[in-house]
Structures are given as C-alpha cells and as structure tokens.
C-alpha cells in the first residue's frame, strides 16, 4: 500500500465551500432584478444616460401559492431520490483515501 499524498491547497468548485448556498439565494435575486430592469411597461436604458425603470405595482414579487408549489417540487424530488431503485457505485478515490458512495437512478 502506497501512502496517500495530501494536496498542498484544497480546491473548491462553485465558489468555495459556501458557494452553492450563496447561489441558491443569489440566482433568484438576479431574476427579480431582471424583472425590475425590463418588464412590460419599460426597460432599462444604459445609453445615453442611465435610467432605471420603476416597478409596476401590478407585479407581485411573492405569492404563497408559488412558494408551496416550489416546496412540493423540491421535497417531491428528495422523496423520489429516496424511494426509486438504483445501483450504488463508488466514486473516485479522495485525497484521504476514502471513496464516496453514490446512488445511480
């Protein structure tokens, strides 16, 4: 058995260890910004002068029904992941010598 070499610097994807959590909140904020910047009444003008549009009072930014549909979809996917059959496979060897197990479905 050979020794496992430790990396000199840990590499993270998706903007570091907290990046995915930030993306979960940042991407909807970008969508709301796009709705505000360009909607059915007006659009953002960058040239010749910066002009920000006003948000129409008829646009609802939150609804309980949409939240409930999203949560049902999210937890439905989690439930299907747990209930559906699938093979288990070992991932690549990690720097500490361990391997993670993944469910393939």
PALO-146157 format. One record per atom (N, C-alpha, C, O): x, y, z; residue number from 1; atom name. Coordinates in Angstrom, 2 decimals, always signed. Atoms other than C-alpha are relative to their C-alpha. Layout:
{X:X&Y:Y&Z:Z&num:NUM&atome:CA}
...
This chain:
{X:+0.84&Y:-1.18&Z:+0.00&num:1&atome:N}
{X:+0.00&Y:+0.00&Z:+0.00&num:1&atome:CA}
{X:+0.88&Y:+1.24&Z:+0.00&num:1&atome:C}
{X:+1.78&Y:+1.40&Z:+0.83&num:1&atome:O}
{X:-0.73&Y:-1.26&Z:+0.07&num:2&atome:N}
{X:+1.32&Y:+3.36&Z:-1.02&num:2&atome:CA}
{X:-0.64&Y:+1.04&Z:+0.91&num:2&atome:C}
{X:-1.79&Y:+0.90&Z:+1.33&num:2&atome:O}
{X:+0.55&Y:-1.07&Z:-0.84&num:3&atome:N}
{X:+0.88&Y:+6.48&Z:+1.01&num:3&atome:CA}
{X:-0.79&Y:+0.97&Z:-0.86&num:3&atome:C}
{X:-0.49&Y:+1.19&Z:-2.04&num:3&atome:O}
{X:+0.84&Y:-0.98&Z:+0.69&num:4&atome:N}
{X:-1.75&Y:+8.98&Z:+0.06&num:4&atome:CA}
{X:+0.61&Y:+1.38&Z:+0.19&num:4&atome:C}
{X:+0.87&Y:+1.82&Z:+1.31&num:4&atome:O}
{X:-0.60&Y:-1.32&Z:-0.05&num:5&atome:N}
{X:-0.31&Y:+12.36&Z:-0.83&num:5&atome:CA}
{X:-1.08&Y:+1.04&Z:+0.27&num:5&atome:C}
{X:-2.11&Y:+1.07&Z:-0.40&num:5&atome:O}
{X:+0.94&Y:-1.07&Z:-0.32&num:6&atome:N}
{X:-2.08&Y:+15.33&Z:+0.75&num:6&atome:CA}
{X:+0.23&Y:+1.17&Z:-0.94&num:6&atome:C}
{X:+1.37&Y:+1.54&Z:-1.20&num:6&atome:O}
{X:-0.19&Y:-1.16&Z:+0.87&num:7&atome:N}
{X:-2.75&Y:+18.25&Z:-1.58&num:7&atome:CA}
{X:+0.50&Y:+1.19&Z:+0.80&num:7&atome:C}
{X:+0.18&Y:+1.34&Z:+1.98&num:7&atome:O}
{X:-0.55&Y:-1.16&Z:-0.70&num:8&atome:N}
{X:-0.92&Y:+21.44&Z:-0.74&num:8&atome:CA}
{X:-1.09&Y:+1.04&Z:+0.26&num:8&atome:C}
{X:-1.03&Y:+1.75&Z:+1.26&num:8&atome:O}
{X:+1.07&Y:-0.96&Z:-0.18&num:9&atome:N}
{X:-4.05&Y:+23.54&Z:-1.20&num:9&atome:CA}
{X:-1.31&Y:-0.66&Z:-0.42&num:9&atome:C}
{X:-1.39&Y:-1.31&Z:-1.46&num:9&atome:O}
{X:+1.30&Y:+0.61&Z:+0.29&num:10&atome:N}
{X:-7.68&Y:+22.45&Z:-1.09&num:10&atome:CA}
{X:-0.69&Y:+0.76&Z:-1.13&num:10&atome:C}
{X:-0.69&Y:+1.99&Z:-1.15&num:10&atome:O}
{X:+0.68&Y:-0.60&Z:+1.15&num:11&atome:N}
{X:-9.63&Y:+23.06&Z:-4.31&num:11&atome:CA}
{X:-1.50&Y:-0.11&Z:+0.18&num:11&atome:C}
{X:-2.01&Y:-1.20&Z:+0.47&num:11&atome:O}
{X:+1.44&Y:+0.00&Z:-0.10&num:12&atome:N}
{X:-13.28&Y:+24.06&Z:-4.21&num:12&atome:CA}
{X:-0.60&Y:+0.39&Z:-1.35&num:12&atome:C}
{X:-0.03&Y:+1.20&Z:-2.08&num:12&atome:O}
{X:+0.74&Y:-0.39&Z:+1.19&num:13&atome:N}
{X:-15.76&Y:+24.25&Z:-7.06&num:13&atome:CA}
{X:-1.21&Y:+0.82&Z:+0.42&num:13&atome:C}
{X:-1.58&Y:+0.82&Z:+1.59&num:13&atome:O}
{X:+1.19&Y:-0.81&Z:-0.25&num:14&atome:N}
{X:-18.77&Y:+26.56&Z:-7.32&num:14&atome:CA}
{X:+0.24&Y:+1.05&Z:+1.07&num:14&atome:C}
{X:-0.58&Y:+1.21&Z:+1.97&num:14&atome:O}
{X:-0.29&Y:-1.16&Z:-0.85&num:15&atome:N}
{X:-17.13&Y:+29.49&Z:-5.49&num:15&atome:CA}
{X:+0.25&Y:-0.34&Z:+1.46&num:15&atome:C}
{X:-0.14&Y:+0.43&Z:+2.34&num:15&atome:O}
{X:-0.40&Y:+0.31&Z:-1.36&num:16&atome:N}
{X:-15.84&Y:+27.73&Z:-2.40&num:16&atome:CA}
{X:-1.00&Y:-0.86&Z:+0.75&num:16&atome:C}
{X:-1.99&Y:-1.31&Z:+0.18&num:16&atome:O}
{X:+0.86&Y:+0.91&Z:-0.76&num:17&atome:N}
{X:-17.44&Y:+25.73&Z:+0.40&num:17&atome:CA}
{X:-1.42&Y:+0.54&Z:+0.21&num:17&atome:C}
{X:-2.35&Y:-0.25&Z:+0.37&num:17&atome:O}
{X:+1.33&Y:-0.58&Z:-0.23&num:18&atome:N}
{X:-20.36&Y:+28.16&Z:+0.83&num:18&atome:CA}
{X:-0.65&Y:+0.47&Z:-1.30&num:18&atome:C}
{X:-1.75&Y:+1.02&Z:-1.28&num:18&atome:O}
{X:+0.48&Y:-0.48&Z:+1.29&num:19&atome:N}
{X:-20.82&Y:+28.90&Z:-2.87&num:19&atome:CA}
{X:-1.37&Y:-0.51&Z:-0.40&num:19&atome:C}
{X:-2.21&Y:+0.30&Z:-0.82&num:19&atome:O}
{X:+1.33&Y:+0.47&Z:+0.39&num:20&atome:N}
{X:-23.80&Y:+26.62&Z:-3.56&num:20&atome:CA}
{X:-1.13&Y:+0.63&Z:+0.82&num:20&atome:C}
{X:-2.19&Y:+0.92&Z:+0.27&num:20&atome:O}
{X:+1.03&Y:-0.65&Z:-0.82&num:21&atome:N}
{X:-25.74&Y:+28.12&Z:-0.64&num:21&atome:CA}
{X:-0.21&Y:+1.45&Z:-0.45&num:21&atome:C}
{X:-1.35&Y:+1.93&Z:-0.47&num:21&atome:O}
{X:+0.11&Y:-1.37&Z:+0.49&num:22&atome:N}
{X:-24.99&Y:+31.63&Z:-1.93&num:22&atome:CA}
{X:-0.75&Y:+0.02&Z:-1.33&num:22&atome:C}
{X:-1.57&Y:+0.90&Z:-1.56&num:22&atome:O}
{X:+0.68&Y:+0.04&Z:+1.30&num:23&atome:N}
{X:-26.13&Y:+30.64&Z:-5.43&num:23&atome:CA}
{X:-1.49&Y:-0.23&Z:+0.14&num:23&atome:C}
{X:-2.27&Y:+0.29&Z:-0.66&num:23&atome:O}
{X:+1.43&Y:+0.27&Z:-0.20&num:24&atome:N}
{X:-29.46&Y:+29.36&Z:-4.09&num:24&atome:CA}
{X:-0.75&Y:+1.31&Z:+0.25&num:24&atome:C}
{X:-1.90&Y:+1.44&Z:-0.18&num:24&atome:O}
{X:+0.67&Y:-1.27&Z:-0.28&num:25&atome:N}
{X:-30.26&Y:+32.89&Z:-2.89&num:25&atome:CA}
{X:+0.34&Y:+1.08&Z:-1.03&num:25&atome:C}
{X:-0.48&Y:+1.96&Z:-1.28&num:25&atome:O}
{X:-0.42&Y:-1.05&Z:+0.95&num:26&atome:N}
{X:-28.32&Y:+34.95&Z:-5.46&num:26&atome:CA}
{X:-0.72&Y:-0.12&Z:-1.34&num:26&atome:C}
{X:-1.09&Y:+0.89&Z:-1.93&num:26&atome:O}
{X:+0.63&Y:+0.15&Z:+1.31&num:27&atome:N}
{X:-29.88&Y:+33.47&Z:-8.60&num:27&atome:CA}
{X:-1.45&Y:+0.49&Z:-0.03&num:27&atome:C}
{X:-1.83&Y:+1.16&Z:-0.99&num:27&atome:O}
{X:+1.34&Y:-0.61&Z:+0.01&num:28&atome:N}
{X:-33.50&Y:+34.28&Z:-7.63&num:28&atome:CA}
{X:+0.07&Y:+1.53&Z:+0.10&num:28&atome:C}
{X:-0.76&Y:+2.22&Z:-0.49&num:28&atome:O}
{X:-0.15&Y:-1.46&Z:-0.09&num:29&atome:N}
{X:-32.31&Y:+37.80&Z:-6.70&num:29&atome:CA}
{X:+0.32&Y:+0.58&Z:-1.37&num:29&atome:C}
{X:-0.16&Y:+1.66&Z:-1.72&num:29&atome:O}
{X:-0.29&Y:-0.45&Z:+1.37&num:30&atome:N}
{X:-30.88&Y:+38.14&Z:-10.22&num:30&atome:CA}
{X:-1.27&Y:-0.01&Z:-0.84&num:30&atome:C}
{X:-1.49&Y:+0.90&Z:-1.63&num:30&atome:O}
{X:+1.27&Y:+0.06&Z:+0.75&num:31&atome:N}
{X:-34.24&Y:+37.04&Z:-11.66&num:31&atome:CA}
{X:-0.90&Y:+1.17&Z:+0.38&num:31&atome:C}
{X:-1.50&Y:+1.79&Z:-0.50&num:31&atome:O}
{X:+0.81&Y:-1.16&Z:-0.41&num:32&atome:N}
{X:-36.06&Y:+39.67&Z:-9.58&num:32&atome:CA}
{X:+0.59&Y:+1.29&Z:-0.57&num:32&atome:C}
{X:-0.15&Y:+2.18&Z:-0.98&num:32&atome:O}
{X:-0.64&Y:-1.18&Z:+0.59&num:33&atome:N}
{X:-33.51&Y:+42.25&Z:-10.76&num:33&atome:CA}
{X:-0.32&Y:+0.14&Z:-1.48&num:33&atome:C}
{X:-0.55&Y:+1.25&Z:-1.96&num:33&atome:O}
{X:+0.34&Y:-0.05&Z:+1.42&num:34&atome:N}
{X:-34.19&Y:+41.33&Z:-14.38&num:34&atome:CA}
{X:-1.46&Y:+0.38&Z:-0.21&num:34&atome:C}
{X:-1.78&Y:+1.12&Z:-1.14&num:34&atome:O}
{X:+1.40&Y:-0.40&Z:+0.08&num:35&atome:N}
{X:-37.94&Y:+41.62&Z:-13.81&num:35&atome:CA}
{X:-0.14&Y:+1.50&Z:+0.23&num:35&atome:C}
{X:-0.91&Y:+2.17&Z:-0.45&num:35&atome:O}
{X:+0.05&Y:-1.43&Z:-0.29&num:36&atome:N}
{X:-37.36&Y:+45.06&Z:-12.34&num:36&atome:CA}
{X:+0.63&Y:+0.82&Z:-1.14&num:36&atome:C}
{X:+0.12&Y:+1.88&Z:-1.49&num:36&atome:O}
{X:-0.71&Y:-0.76&Z:+1.03&num:37&atome:N}
{X:-34.94&Y:+46.14&Z:-15.08&num:37&atome:CA}
{X:-0.73&Y:+0.02&Z:-1.32&num:37&atome:C}
{X:-0.63&Y:+1.00&Z:-2.06&num:37&atome:O}
{X:+0.70&Y:+0.02&Z:+1.28&num:38&atome:N}
{X:-37.11&Y:+45.09&Z:-18.01&num:38&atome:CA}
{X:-1.31&Y:-0.75&Z:+0.19&num:38&atome:C}
{X:-1.33&Y:-1.97&Z:+0.32&num:38&atome:O}
{X:+1.32&Y:+0.60&Z:-0.17&num:39&atome:N}
{X:-40.83&Y:+44.49&Z:-17.63&num:39&atome:CA}
{X:-0.92&Y:+0.48&Z:-1.12&num:39&atome:C}
{X:-0.46&Y:+1.09&Z:-2.08&num:39&atome:O}
{X:+0.92&Y:-0.31&Z:+1.09&num:40&atome:N}
{X:-43.96&Y:+45.01&Z:-19.73&num:40&atome:CA}
{X:-0.19&Y:+1.50&Z:-0.20&num:40&atome:C}
{X:-0.61&Y:+1.92&Z:-1.27&num:40&atome:O}
{X:+0.21&Y:-1.44&Z:+0.11&num:41&atome:N}
{X:-44.05&Y:+48.76&Z:-19.03&num:41&atome:CA}
{X:+1.21&Y:+0.74&Z:-0.55&num:41&atome:C}
{X:+1.06&Y:+1.66&Z:-1.35&num:41&atome:O}
{X:-1.21&Y:-0.74&Z:+0.39&num:42&atome:N}
{X:-40.44&Y:+49.84&Z:-19.56&num:42&atome:CA}
{X:+1.21&Y:-0.91&Z:+0.09&num:42&atome:C}
{X:+1.13&Y:-2.02&Z:+0.61&num:42&atome:O}
{X:-1.24&Y:+0.77&Z:-0.04&num:43&atome:N}
{X:-36.87&Y:+48.65&Z:-19.95&num:43&atome:CA}
{X:+1.16&Y:+0.90&Z:+0.40&num:43&atome:C}
{X:+1.11&Y:+2.11&Z:+0.19&num:43&atome:O}
{X:-1.18&Y:-0.72&Z:-0.45&num:44&atome:N}
{X:-33.51&Y:+49.70&Z:-18.52&num:44&atome:CA}
{X:+0.74&Y:+0.61&Z:-1.18&num:44&atome:C}
{X:+0.96&Y:-0.06&Z:-2.19&num:44&atome:O}
{X:-0.80&Y:-0.66&Z:+1.03&num:45&atome:N}
{X:-31.60&Y:+52.23&Z:-20.61&num:45&atome:CA}
{X:+1.38&Y:+0.31&Z:+0.57&num:45&atome:C}
{X:+1.50&Y:+0.95&Z:+1.61&num:45&atome:O}
{X:-1.37&Y:-0.26&Z:-0.46&num:46&atome:N}
{X:-27.83&Y:+52.35&Z:-20.26&num:46&atome:CA}
{X:+0.66&Y:+1.15&Z:-0.75&num:46&atome:C}
{X:+1.62&Y:+1.74&Z:-0.26&num:46&atome:O}
{X:-0.63&Y:-1.04&Z:+0.80&num:47&atome:N}
{X:-27.06&Y:+54.87&Z:-23.01&num:47&atome:CA}
{X:-1.06&Y:+0.82&Z:-0.67&num:47&atome:C}
{X:-1.99&Y:+0.19&Z:-1.18&num:47&atome:O}
{X:-1.06&Y:-0.94&Z:-0.32&num:48&atome:N}
{X:-27.06&Y:+57.88&Z:-23.43&num:48&atome:CA}
{X:+0.12&Y:+0.31&Z:+1.49&num:48&atome:C}
{X:+1.17&Y:+0.78&Z:+1.93&num:48&atome:O}
{X:-0.12&Y:-0.19&Z:-1.44&num:49&atome:N}
{X:-27.87&Y:+58.15&Z:-19.72&num:49&atome:CA}
{X:-0.70&Y:-1.15&Z:+0.72&num:49&atome:C}
{X:-1.67&Y:-1.72&Z:+0.22&num:49&atome:O}
{X:+0.57&Y:+1.10&Z:-0.77&num:50&atome:N}
{X:-28.62&Y:+55.57&Z:-17.08&num:50&atome:CA}
{X:-1.37&Y:+0.40&Z:+0.51&num:50&atome:C}
{X:-1.53&Y:+1.41&Z:+1.19&num:50&atome:O}
{X:+1.37&Y:-0.28&Z:-0.43&num:51&atome:N}
{X:-32.35&Y:+55.44&Z:-16.47&num:51&atome:CA}
{X:-0.61&Y:-1.29&Z:+0.54&num:51&atome:C}
{X:-0.83&Y:-2.24&Z:-0.22&num:51&atome:O}
{X:+0.58&Y:+1.19&Z:-0.63&num:52&atome:N}
{X:-33.82&Y:+52.94&Z:-14.02&num:52&atome:CA}
{X:-1.52&Y:+0.06&Z:-0.09&num:52&atome:C}
{X:-2.11&Y:+1.09&Z:+0.24&num:52&atome:O}
{X:+1.47&Y:+0.01&Z:+0.06&num:53&atome:N}
{X:-37.43&Y:+51.91&Z:-14.60&num:53&atome:CA}
{X:-0.61&Y:-0.17&Z:+1.39&num:53&atome:C}
{X:+0.03&Y:-0.67&Z:+2.31&num:53&atome:O}
{X:+0.71&Y:+0.23&Z:-1.26&num:54&atome:N}
{X:-39.99&Y:+51.94&Z:-11.82&num:54&atome:CA}
{X:-0.75&Y:-1.32&Z:-0.11&num:54&atome:C}
{X:-1.20&Y:-1.70&Z:-1.19&num:54&atome:O}
{X:+0.68&Y:+1.29&Z:-0.02&num:55&atome:N}
{X:-41.53&Y:+48.65&Z:-10.82&num:55&atome:CA}
{X:-1.50&Y:+0.22&Z:+0.05&num:55&atome:C}
{X:-2.00&Y:+0.98&Z:+0.87&num:55&atome:O}
{X:+1.45&Y:-0.14&Z:+0.08&num:56&atome:N}
{X:-45.18&Y:+48.35&Z:-11.73&num:56&atome:CA}
{X:-0.64&Y:-0.57&Z:+1.27&num:56&atome:C}
{X:-0.24&Y:-1.63&Z:+1.74&num:56&atome:O}
{X:+0.66&Y:+0.53&Z:-1.20&num:57&atome:N}
{X:-47.48&Y:+47.94&Z:-8.71&num:57&atome:CA}
{X:-0.79&Y:-1.28&Z:-0.27&num:57&atome:C}
{X:-1.15&Y:-1.98&Z:+0.67&num:57&atome:O}
{X:+0.76&Y:+1.21&Z:+0.31&num:58&atome:N}
{X:-49.29&Y:+45.15&Z:-10.55&num:58&atome:CA}
{X:+0.85&Y:-1.27&Z:+0.06&num:58&atome:C}
{X:+0.31&Y:-2.37&Z:+0.06&num:58&atome:O}
{X:-0.89&Y:+1.16&Z:-0.05&num:59&atome:N}
{X:-46.22&Y:+42.86&Z:-10.39&num:59&atome:CA}
{X:+0.14&Y:-0.46&Z:+1.44&num:59&atome:C}
{X:+0.60&Y:+0.29&Z:+2.30&num:59&atome:O}
{X:-0.14&Y:+0.58&Z:-1.34&num:60&atome:N}
{X:-46.34&Y:+40.57&Z:-7.35&num:60&atome:CA}
{X:+1.34&Y:-0.72&Z:+0.06&num:60&atome:C}
{X:+1.64&Y:-1.54&Z:-0.80&num:60&atome:O}
{X:-1.31&Y:+0.62&Z:-0.16&num:61&atome:N}
{X:-42.90&Y:+39.53&Z:-6.11&num:61&atome:CA}
{X:-0.05&Y:-1.25&Z:+0.87&num:61&atome:C}
{X:+0.93&Y:-2.00&Z:+0.94&num:61&atome:O}
{X:+0.12&Y:+1.16&Z:-0.88&num:62&atome:N}
{X:-44.19&Y:+36.89&Z:-3.69&num:62&atome:CA}
{X:-1.43&Y:-0.49&Z:-0.02&num:62&atome:C}
{X:-2.37&Y:+0.31&Z:-0.02&num:62&atome:O}
{X:+1.33&Y:+0.57&Z:-0.19&num:63&atome:N}
{X:-47.11&Y:+34.52&Z:-3.55&num:63&atome:CA}
{X:+0.14&Y:-1.30&Z:+0.78&num:63&atome:C}
{X:+1.08&Y:-2.07&Z:+0.57&num:63&atome:O}
{X:-0.03&Y:+1.20&Z:-0.83&num:64&atome:N}
{X:-47.86&Y:+31.80&Z:-1.06&num:64&atome:CA}
{X:-0.16&Y:-1.25&Z:-0.87&num:64&atome:C}
{X:+0.46&Y:-2.28&Z:-0.61&num:64&atome:O}
{X:+0.24&Y:+1.14&Z:+0.88&num:65&atome:N}
{X:-49.10&Y:+29.51&Z:-3.84&num:65&atome:CA}
{X:+1.28&Y:-0.42&Z:-0.72&num:65&atome:C}
{X:+1.58&Y:-1.61&Z:-0.83&num:65&atome:O}
{X:-1.26&Y:+0.32&Z:+0.69&num:66&atome:N}
{X:-45.80&Y:+29.75&Z:-5.74&num:66&atome:CA}
{X:+0.99&Y:-0.63&Z:+0.96&num:66&atome:C}
{X:+1.71&Y:-1.56&Z:+0.59&num:66&atome:O}
{X:-0.91&Y:+0.58&Z:-0.99&num:67&atome:N}
{X:-43.85&Y:+29.03&Z:-2.56&num:67&atome:CA}
{X:-0.39&Y:-1.44&Z:+0.29&num:67&atome:C}
{X:+0.48&Y:-2.31&Z:+0.38&num:67&atome:O}
{X:+0.45&Y:+1.36&Z:-0.28&num:68&atome:N}
{X:-45.98&Y:+25.95&Z:-1.83&num:68&atome:CA}
{X:+0.28&Y:-0.94&Z:-1.17&num:68&atome:C}
{X:+0.66&Y:-2.09&Z:-0.95&num:68&atome:O}
{X:-0.31&Y:+0.83&Z:+1.17&num:69&atome:N}
{X:-45.57&Y:+24.65&Z:-5.39&num:69&atome:CA}
{X:+1.49&Y:-0.31&Z:-0.05&num:69&atome:C}
{X:+1.88&Y:-1.44&Z:-0.31&num:69&atome:O}
{X:-1.45&Y:+0.22&Z:+0.00&num:70&atome:N}
{X:-41.79&Y:+25.13&Z:-5.18&num:70&atome:CA}
{X:+0.40&Y:-1.00&Z:+1.08&num:70&atome:C}
{X:+1.18&Y:-1.92&Z:+0.81&num:70&atome:O}
{X:-0.36&Y:+0.92&Z:-1.09&num:71&atome:N}
{X:-41.56&Y:+23.36&Z:-1.81&num:71&atome:CA}
{X:-0.48&Y:-1.41&Z:-0.30&num:71&atome:C}
{X:+0.22&Y:-2.38&Z:+0.01&num:71&atome:O}
{X:+0.49&Y:+1.34&Z:+0.38&num:72&atome:N}
{X:-43.73&Y:+20.47&Z:-3.08&num:72&atome:CA}
{X:+0.92&Y:-0.63&Z:-1.04&num:72&atome:C}
{X:+1.22&Y:-1.82&Z:-0.96&num:72&atome:O}
{X:-0.92&Y:+0.51&Z:+1.02&num:73&atome:N}
{X:-41.46&Y:+20.12&Z:-6.12&num:73&atome:CA}
{X:+1.32&Y:-0.43&Z:+0.63&num:73&atome:C}
{X:+1.83&Y:-1.51&Z:+0.34&num:73&atome:O}
{X:-1.30&Y:+0.28&Z:-0.62&num:74&atome:N}
{X:-38.28&Y:+20.25&Z:-4.01&num:74&atome:CA}
{X:-0.06&Y:-1.27&Z:+0.84&num:74&atome:C}
{X:+0.77&Y:-2.16&Z:+0.68&num:74&atome:O}
{X:+0.08&Y:+1.17&Z:-0.87&num:75&atome:N}
{X:-39.40&Y:+17.71&Z:-1.41&num:75&atome:CA}
{X:-0.48&Y:-1.23&Z:-0.77&num:75&atome:C}
{X:-0.16&Y:-2.35&Z:-0.39&num:75&atome:O}
{X:+0.36&Y:+1.13&Z:+0.86&num:76&atome:N}
{X:-41.00&Y:+15.55&Z:-4.12&num:76&atome:CA}
{X:+1.22&Y:-0.62&Z:-0.65&num:76&atome:C}
{X:+1.32&Y:-1.84&Z:-0.74&num:76&atome:O}
{X:-1.24&Y:+0.52&Z:+0.57&num:77&atome:N}
{X:-37.61&Y:+15.25&Z:-5.81&num:77&atome:CA}
{X:+0.83&Y:-0.75&Z:+1.05&num:77&atome:C}
{X:+1.39&Y:-1.81&Z:+0.76&num:77&atome:O}
{X:-0.74&Y:+0.67&Z:-1.07&num:78&atome:N}
{X:-35.98&Y:+14.37&Z:-2.48&num:78&atome:CA}
{X:-0.63&Y:-1.35&Z:+0.33&num:78&atome:C}
{X:+0.08&Y:-2.34&Z:+0.54&num:78&atome:O}
{X:+0.71&Y:+1.25&Z:-0.28&num:79&atome:N}
{X:-38.64&Y:+11.72&Z:-1.83&num:79&atome:CA}
{X:+0.23&Y:-1.02&Z:-1.11&num:79&atome:C}
{X:+0.47&Y:-2.20&Z:-0.84&num:79&atome:O}
{X:-0.27&Y:+0.92&Z:+1.11&num:80&atome:N}
{X:-38.21&Y:+10.22&Z:-5.30&num:80&atome:CA}
{X:+1.43&Y:-0.53&Z:+0.05&num:80&atome:C}
{X:+1.66&Y:-1.70&Z:-0.26&num:80&atome:O}
{X:-1.38&Y:+0.46&Z:-0.13&num:81&atome:N}
{X:-34.45&Y:+10.06&Z:-4.74&num:81&atome:CA}
{X:+0.11&Y:-1.12&Z:+1.02&num:81&atome:C}
{X:+0.86&Y:-2.08&Z:+0.83&num:81&atome:O}
{X:-0.06&Y:+1.02&Z:-1.04&num:82&atome:N}
{X:-35.03&Y:+8.04&Z:-1.60&num:82&atome:CA}
{X:-0.74&Y:-1.27&Z:-0.38&num:82&atome:C}
{X:-0.31&Y:-2.37&Z:-0.02&num:82&atome:O}
{X:+0.87&Y:+1.15&Z:+0.26&num:83&atome:N}
{X:-37.75&Y:+5.74&Z:-2.96&num:83&atome:CA}
{X:+0.33&Y:-0.77&Z:-1.28&num:83&atome:C}
{X:+0.14&Y:-1.99&Z:-1.32&num:83&atome:O}
{X:-0.24&Y:+0.69&Z:+1.27&num:84&atome:N}
{X:-36.70&Y:+4.96&Z:-6.54&num:84&atome:CA}
{X:+1.19&Y:-0.94&Z:+0.10&num:84&atome:C}
{X:+2.16&Y:-0.65&Z:+0.79&num:84&atome:O}
{X:-1.13&Y:+0.94&Z:-0.04&num:85&atome:N}
{X:-34.46&Y:+1.94&Z:-7.10&num:85&atome:CA}
{X:+1.17&Y:+0.56&Z:-0.80&num:85&atome:C}
{X:+1.01&Y:+1.39&Z:-1.69&num:85&atome:O}
{X:-1.20&Y:-0.41&Z:+0.72&num:86&atome:N}
{X:-30.92&Y:+2.43&Z:-8.27&num:86&atome:CA}
{X:+1.21&Y:-0.72&Z:+0.53&num:86&atome:C}
{X:+1.26&Y:-1.14&Z:+1.68&num:86&atome:O}
{X:-1.26&Y:+0.63&Z:-0.41&num:87&atome:N}
{X:-27.46&Y:+0.94&Z:-8.20&num:87&atome:CA}
{X:+0.81&Y:+0.96&Z:+0.85&num:87&atome:C}
{X:+0.69&Y:+2.18&Z:+0.75&num:87&atome:O}
{X:-0.95&Y:-0.79&Z:-0.79&num:88&atome:N}
{X:-24.87&Y:+2.11&Z:-5.74&num:88&atome:CA}
{X:+1.37&Y:-0.18&Z:-0.63&num:88&atome:C}
{X:+1.77&Y:-1.29&Z:-0.98&num:88&atome:O}
{X:-1.33&Y:+0.04&Z:+0.62&num:89&atome:N}
{X:-21.45&Y:+2.99&Z:-7.13&num:89&atome:CA}
{X:+0.97&Y:+0.81&Z:+0.84&num:89&atome:C}
{X:+0.60&Y:+1.80&Z:+1.48&num:89&atome:O}
{X:-1.06&Y:-0.70&Z:-0.71&num:90&atome:N}
{X:-18.17&Y:+4.07&Z:-5.58&num:90&atome:CA}
{X:+0.56&Y:+1.11&Z:-0.89&num:90&atome:C}
{X:+0.77&Y:+0.93&Z:-2.09&num:90&atome:O}
{X:-0.58&Y:-1.11&Z:+0.73&num:91&atome:N}
{X:-16.78&Y:+7.44&Z:-6.59&num:91&atome:CA}
{X:+1.52&Y:-0.12&Z:-0.07&num:91&atome:C}
{X:+2.08&Y:-1.16&Z:+0.28&num:91&atome:O}
{X:-1.47&Y:+0.00&Z:+0.12&num:92&atome:N}
{X:-13.16&Y:+8.38&Z:-7.23&num:92&atome:CA}
{X:+0.64&Y:-0.01&Z:+1.38&num:92&atome:C}
{X:+0.00&Y:+0.32&Z:+2.38&num:92&atome:O}
{X:-0.74&Y:+0.01&Z:-1.25&num:93&atome:N}
{X:-10.52&Y:+7.99&Z:-4.55&num:93&atome:CA}
{X:+0.31&Y:+1.44&Z:+0.39&num:93&atome:C}
{X:+0.88&Y:+2.21&Z:-0.39&num:93&atome:O}
{X:-0.24&Y:-1.35&Z:-0.52&num:94&atome:N}
{X:-10.36&Y:+11.14&Z:-2.42&num:94&atome:CA}
{X:+1.43&Y:+0.11&Z:+0.52&num:94&atome:C}
{X:+2.09&Y:-0.91&Z:+0.71&num:94&atome:O}
{X:-1.36&Y:-0.16&Z:-0.50&num:95&atome:N}
{X:-7.09&Y:+12.64&Z:-1.17&num:95&atome:CA}
{X:+0.28&Y:-0.72&Z:+1.31&num:95&atome:C}
{X:+1.42&Y:-1.09&Z:+1.59&num:95&atome:O}
{X:-0.22&Y:+0.71&Z:-1.26&num:96&atome:N}
{X:-7.63&Y:+11.00&Z:+2.23&num:96&atome:CA}
{X:-0.12&Y:-1.52&Z:-0.15&num:96&atome:C}
{X:-0.05&Y:-2.24&Z:+0.84&num:96&atome:O}
{X:+0.07&Y:+1.43&Z:+0.26&num:97&atome:N}
{X:-8.02&Y:+7.56&Z:+0.58&num:97&atome:CA}
{X:-1.40&Y:-0.59&Z:+0.04&num:97&atome:C}
{X:-1.58&Y:-1.76&Z:-0.30&num:97&atome:O}
{X:+1.37&Y:+0.50&Z:-0.08&num:98&atome:N}
{X:-11.78&Y:+7.25&Z:+1.10&num:98&atome:CA}
{X:-0.69&Y:+0.13&Z:-1.36&num:98&atome:C}
{X:-0.21&Y:+0.84&Z:-2.24&num:98&atome:O}
{X:+0.84&Y:-0.10&Z:+1.20&num:99&atome:N}
{X:-14.43&Y:+6.80&Z:-1.60&num:99&atome:CA}
{X:-1.44&Y:+0.22&Z:+0.43&num:99&atome:C}
{X:-1.92&Y:-0.45&Z:+1.34&num:99&atome:O}
{X:+1.39&Y:-0.25&Z:-0.29&num:100&atome:N}
{X:-17.95&Y:+8.19&Z:-1.51&num:100&atome:CA}
{X:-0.87&Y:-0.94&Z:-0.81&num:100&atome:C}
{X:-0.49&Y:-1.36&Z:-1.90&num:100&atome:O}
{X:+0.96&Y:+0.87&Z:+0.68&num:101&atome:N}
{X:-20.94&Y:+6.05&Z:-2.46&num:101&atome:CA}
{X:-1.12&Y:+0.85&Z:-0.56&num:101&atome:C}
{X:-1.67&Y:+1.70&Z:+0.14&num:101&atome:O}
{X:+1.06&Y:-0.74&Z:+0.69&num:102&atome:N}
{X:-23.45&Y:+7.41&Z:-4.98&num:102&atome:CA}
{X:-1.08&Y:-0.95&Z:-0.46&num:102&atome:C}
{X:-0.81&Y:-2.08&Z:-0.86&num:102&atome:O}
{X:+1.13&Y:+0.78&Z:+0.51&num:103&atome:N}
{X:-26.90&Y:+6.17&Z:-5.91&num:103&atome:CA}
{X:-0.27&Y:+0.45&Z:-1.44&num:103&atome:C}
{X:-0.48&Y:+1.63&Z:-1.71&num:103&atome:O}
{X:+0.24&Y:-0.29&Z:+1.41&num:104&atome:N}
{X:-27.39&Y:+5.94&Z:-9.68&num:104&atome:CA}
{X:-1.42&Y:-0.42&Z:-0.33&num:104&atome:C}
{X:-1.76&Y:-1.59&Z:-0.20&num:104&atome:O}
{X:+1.37&Y:+0.34&Z:+0.38&num:105&atome:N}
{X:-31.00&Y:+6.12&Z:-10.81&num:105&atome:CA}
{X:-0.39&Y:+0.73&Z:-1.26&num:105&atome:C}
{X:-1.51&Y:+0.58&Z:-1.75&num:105&atome:O}
